[in-house]
Amino acid sequence: MRVDKTIDNVKGCLCRSCPSYSSHCKLKSGEYLPFDISHLSHLEVMFCAFEKSNCIHENRGCLCGKCPVHKKYALNNEDYCLCTGGVL
């Protein structure tokens, strides 16, 4: 199922709390988000809706299965930050 690229979904997303989410990613993601993110092709958060991360390169644990967005869209994969679509 395709995940909607919305601010509400970003707010529910657990990516920034994930052990794999590096301090480098935190700096790149910043705090500012435009009101409409539906047109964006990449964002360093909510990887299940966008594409894999440009700054996460090591699996240090995964919170996808506990994420409200993951549950809302009945997603089956994990590690979306490491591989687009979450299939390693």
Helices and strands as residue ranges (DSSP letters): H 7-12, G 15-17, H 23-29, G 64-66, H 68-72
